[in-house]
Amino acid sequence: MSMVLEHVNYVYEADTPLAQKALNDICLEIPDGQFIGIIGHTGSGKSTLVQHLNGLIKAESGHIYFDGEDIDGPGFDRRGLRSKVGLVFQYPEHQLFEIDVFSDVCFGPKNLGLPKEEVETRAREALAQVGIGEELYSMSPFEISGGQKRRAAIAGVLAMKPRVLILDEPTAGLDPRGRDEILNQIRELQRKTGMTVLLVSHSMEDVAEYVDRIIVMNRGSVMLDGTPREVFRHDKELEEVGLAVPQVTYIMHRLREKGLEVDADATTVREAVQEIKKALKEQEG
């Protein structure tokens, strides 16, 4: 078991008139190797939750365990935790600061005290994993495109070889091609390495396509937790809190209402195509 959260609570501006509860009695288990989507409307607690997982924010109450150890316990190695639980922020500019792209990606493993050769090997591997070529190594991270900045920020975390990778809205503002490229690379990396990936996203299509499990946050609490099919069956409840199901799922519901015997729980285009072909074949037969 990689991470366990037990009754975690957090309040912004605690003990002031502006106090706002951001997390309310969160209990979760995050096993090794899962690809998890975290969704919720703005202010639902998504980003606050993931910043607790690598110790950037300390819980007001409750416990977070990593491999059985309380991360807020006396003597726990928080610096070591952050090398194992890597967080890529929504805005890559918050993580990029070195003189060039290659130096930026080297920063994390360098601070682990690794030999220069190992640092540079890790940096090259991480940059290759996110699709950044050597022609960008010497460029300032602030002179490259928005998509390249996101890739560089992800590479900087991957160079630490984390066991858990947290991505907070990694595709925000990208065109469809750039979004698909980044998410396909992350999925392939997750399959090859077995790392745990947590994807915070507003895109129902993205989470339906890529993740094994969805956690729905609402007003600081876990509203739903299950597979994409299980979660997206609750279309009415999701709509009530400002969310939705994938567009293809709405289409499948309409087709079923029109009399086509399809599985209305399909959440991806691939599943929908298979279901429609199957239904049409049975109808013709």
Solvent accessible surface area in square Angstrom, and as a share of the most:
residue,aa,sasa,rsa
1,M,121,0.54
2,S,1,0.01
3,M,0,0.00
4,V,32,0.19
5,L,2,0.01
6,E,73,0.33
7,H,107,0.48
8,V,0,0.00
9,N,26,0.13
10,Y,37,0.14
11,V,36,0.21
12,Y,84,0.32
13,E,103,0.46
14,A,39,0.31
15,D,149,0.77
16,T,56,0.33
17,P,141,0.88
18,L,136,0.67
19,A,53,0.41
20,Q,116,0.52
21,K,101,0.43
22,A,12,0.09
23,L,0,0.00
24,N,64,0.33
25,D,75,0.39
26,I,1,0.01
27,C,65,0.39
28,L,10,0.05
29,E,95,0.43
30,I,2,0.01
31,P,43,0.27
32,D,82,0.42
33,G,26,0.25
34,Q,50,0.22
35,F,4,0.02
36,I,0,0.00
37,G,0,0.00
38,I,0,0.00
39,I,0,0.00
40,G,0,0.00
41,H,53,0.24
42,T,118,0.69
43,G,64,0.62
44,S,0,0.00
45,G,8,0.07
46,K,14,0.06
47,S,41,0.26
48,T,11,0.06
49,L,3,0.01
50,V,0,0.00
51,Q,45,0.20
52,H,0,0.00
53,L,1,0.00
54,N,9,0.04
55,G,4,0.04
56,L,80,0.40
57,I,28,0.14
58,K,124,0.52
59,A,9,0.07
60,E,94,0.42
61,S,57,0.37
62,G,26,0.25
63,H,85,0.38
64,I,1,0.01
65,Y,57,0.21
66,F,8,0.03
67,D,71,0.37
68,G,66,0.64
69,E,103,0.46
70,D,34,0.17
71,I,2,0.01
72,D,43,0.22
73,G,21,0.20
74,P,144,0.91
75,G,85,0.82
76,F,38,0.16
77,D,90,0.47
78,R,65,0.24
79,R,163,0.59
80,G,17,0.17
81,L,2,0.01
82,R,94,0.34
83,S,15,0.10
84,K,90,0.38
85,V,0,0.00
86,G,5,0.05
87,L,12,0.06
88,V,4,0.03
89,F,60,0.25
90,Q,54,0.24
91,Y,116,0.44
92,P,7,0.04
93,E,80,0.36
94,H,130,0.58
95,Q,38,0.17
96,L,5,0.03
97,F,114,0.48
98,E,52,0.23
99,I,142,0.72
100,D,30,0.15
101,V,1,0.00
102,F,32,0.13
103,S,36,0.23
104,D,11,0.05
105,V,0,0.00
106,C,15,0.09
107,F,87,0.36
108,G,13,0.13
109,P,0,0.00
110,K,141,0.60
111,N,63,0.32
112,L,68,0.34
113,G,66,0.64
114,L,52,0.26
115,P,91,0.57
116,K,153,0.65
117,E,140,0.63
118,E,61,0.27
119,V,6,0.04
120,E,53,0.24
121,T,59,0.35
122,R,35,0.13
123,A,0,0.00
124,R,109,0.40
125,E,78,0.35
126,A,2,0.02
127,L,0,0.00
128,A,71,0.55
129,Q,75,0.33
130,V,5,0.03
131,G,48,0.46
132,I,7,0.03
133,G,29,0.28
134,E,122,0.55
135,E,132,0.59
136,L,20,0.10
137,Y,29,0.11
138,S,95,0.61
139,M,66,0.30
140,S,28,0.18
141,P,0,0.00
142,F,101,0.42
143,E,125,0.56
144,I,12,0.06
145,S,62,0.40
146,G,45,0.43
147,G,19,0.18
148,Q,57,0.25
149,K,29,0.12
150,R,28,0.10
151,R,27,0.10
152,A,1,0.01
153,A,3,0.02
154,I,2,0.01
155,A,0,0.00
156,G,17,0.17
157,V,14,0.08
158,L,10,0.05
159,A,1,0.01
160,M,38,0.17
161,K,111,0.47
162,P,7,0.05
163,R,91,0.33
164,V,1,0.00
165,L,0,0.00
166,I,0,0.00
167,L,0,0.00
168,D,10,0.05
169,E,16,0.07
170,P,3,0.02
171,T,18,0.11
172,A,34,0.27
173,G,88,0.85
174,L,37,0.18
175,D,90,0.47
176,P,87,0.55
177,R,185,0.67
178,G,16,0.15
179,R,74,0.27
180,D,57,0.29
181,E,65,0.29
182,I,4,0.02
183,L,1,0.00
184,N,67,0.34
185,Q,56,0.25
186,I,4,0.02
187,R,48,0.18
188,E,81,0.36
189,L,16,0.08
190,Q,19,0.08
191,R,157,0.57
192,K,152,0.64
193,T,78,0.45
194,G,42,0.40
195,M,18,0.08
196,T,1,0.01
197,V,0,0.00
198,L,1,0.00
199,L,2,0.01
200,V,0,0.00
201,S,5,0.03
202,H,98,0.44
203,S,34,0.22
204,M,14,0.06
205,E,80,0.36
206,D,5,0.03
207,V,0,0.00
208,A,8,0.06
209,E,55,0.25
210,Y,18,0.07
211,V,11,0.06
212,D,76,0.40
213,R,29,0.11
214,I,0,0.00
215,I,0,0.00
216,V,0,0.00
217,M,0,0.00
218,N,31,0.16
219,R,200,0.73
220,G,2,0.02
221,S,33,0.22
222,V,47,0.27
223,M,56,0.25
224,L,31,0.16
225,D,68,0.35
226,G,12,0.12
227,T,60,0.35
228,P,15,0.10
229,R,74,0.27
230,E,83,0.37
231,V,2,0.01
232,F,4,0.02
233,R,128,0.47
234,H,65,0.29
235,D,21,0.11
236,K,129,0.55
237,E,71,0.32
238,L,0,0.00
239,E,72,0.32
240,E,142,0.63
241,V,31,0.18
242,G,63,0.61
243,L,19,0.10
244,A,33,0.26
245,V,2,0.01
246,P,0,0.00
247,Q,115,0.51
248,V,21,0.12
249,T,2,0.01
250,Y,60,0.23
251,I,96,0.49
252,M,0,0.00
253,H,47,0.21
254,R,143,0.52
255,L,50,0.25
256,R,116,0.42
257,E,129,0.58
258,K,155,0.65
259,G,48,0.46
260,L,23,0.12
261,E,118,0.53
262,V,3,0.02
263,D,47,0.24
264,A,18,0.14
265,D,33,0.17
266,A,0,0.00
267,T,5,0.03
268,T,9,0.05
269,V,106,0.61
270,R,132,0.48
271,E,44,0.20
272,A,5,0.04
273,V,65,0.37
274,Q,113,0.50
275,E,35,0.16
276,I,50,0.25
277,K,137,0.58
278,K,117,0.50
279,A,5,0.04
280,L,78,0.39
281,K,154,0.65
282,E,108,0.49
283,Q,122,0.54
284,E,150,0.67
285,G,99,0.95
